[in-house]
Amino acid sequence: MIERALGQRTIDVPQVLFSHINRYTVRAEIVATESGIVAGIENMERHAEELGLRITLHASSGSKVQPGDVMATVTGNPVQIVRGEDLLLGTIAKFSGVATAAHTAVRQAGHIRVVCGGWKKMPLKIKGELRDALQAGGVDIRIVPEPFLYLDKNYIRIFGSLERAVENTAKIPGRTVVIQLRGETMPIAEEAITAARCGAQVLMVDTSRLDDLRDVSIALRRENLRQQIEIAFAGNIGLGDLKHLQKEDLDVVDIGRAILDAPLLDFRYDVVEVKVNDDRITPSGEN
């Protein structure tokens, strides 16, 4: 709702300005102004309906769009239409930007699978939309698709050793064990060998250092453990790093801020038609 404070009163500006023509029927279009991947379309549809707008969708989440493509058409009275501009673009712009960055990451990574666990650190009220945006762009939100246990550095610190942390996963059988490696308990290559021999199936090298990634790979291959282990890599990785990472011995890359901090994908909201209804209300408000 668009309101302005005036002393102790509040004024609903659209309602006042359009009071004499609020039976007009107005049609507006939501149009892409740049290329990218759209996300949040279904959420936008829901919000439009809550405003009382009739909406026709011309794209779905995950669609590729080009400048000038019409995403949706909305029809309603003048008040509904201007409120739609305030609300509806916000349901797709940021999340389409995230979906576009996710799509770029997948394309740049080639054979390496891209995941984004950073969405879990975002405010609760937008987690669902971010998760959907990542998936619209082709990025996984889980490091492995099946049920898993992720043992990060704090689990290891609490248990006192990497071995004890992995051993205790036996209490919850039937889950893939993923362990974060940072070289805190021993050199990272030794951590990798220890974790693999204890039963971990995915090793997350979470240091951002290529030397650590290479040390882990060399150690696993030397001990004939590489075939049974997936190697993941994380730590402030940018989209521009992905082509170079294709040359590394790597299965999964976890990217956070480079995707989640993506700029908005830009859209415009244009009134394209105004109709006077059958009661013949004129633009001046005369019947």
C-alpha positions, 0 to 999 in steps of 0.5 A: 500500500502506498501511504504518506503521513500528514500530521496525525493522518495517513493518506492512501495516495492512489485511492485518493487520486484515482477515486473518480476513475477507479472503475476504469480497467487498466492493463499493464505488462511486465517486461524484461529489459535484459537477458537472463533466467527468470525466477519467482514467477509463481510467487508473483502470480500469487501476489497479483491475485492477492491484490485482485489483479487478473494475471496472465503469465508468459514465462515460467521460472527457469525460462530464458528471457531476452530484452523486450520479452513480456513476462506477464500481463496484469489487468485491474483497476487503477489502484490495483495496477499501481500497487502491483508495480510496487509489489510485483517487480520485487517478487522476481527481480532479485531472485531472477538475478540469482537464477541468472548467476546460478545459470552462469556458474553451471555453464562456466563450471563444465563437468564440475557440479555446482552447489550453493549451501550459502542460501541457508545463511540468508534471512528466513523470509527469503530462504524459500525464494532463494532455494527456488531461484538456485534450482531455476538456474540449475544449481543444487542446494545440497552437496549430494542428492541423497540423505547425508550428514555434514560434519563441519569444523565445529563437530570435529572440535566438539568430538576432539578428533576427525576420527571420532566425528566420523565414527559417531555417524554410525549412530545414524546409518544410511547417510552419506558422510560429508566432512569439512577439511581445513587442515586444523587437526593435521596437514590437510592431505592427512586429514583427507586420508584419515577421513576416507579410511574412516568412512567419509564419502565426500571431502569438502576442501573448504579453504579456497586454496588450490594447493590444498585441493591438489594436496588432497587429490594427490594424497587420495590417489597415492593411497588408491582412495580417490575412486571411492571419494568425491572431492568438493571445493569451497571458500570465496570462489567467484564465477571467474574462477570456474573455468580454471577449476575445470582443470583440477581434480574436482567433482563439486564446487560450492559457491555462495556469495558470487551467486547470492549477491548477484544484482537484480535482473531488470524488468519494467512495468508498463501500463499499455491500455486504459479502458473506460467501462460501460458506465461511460466514466470519462477521464474527467470523472463525469458520467 
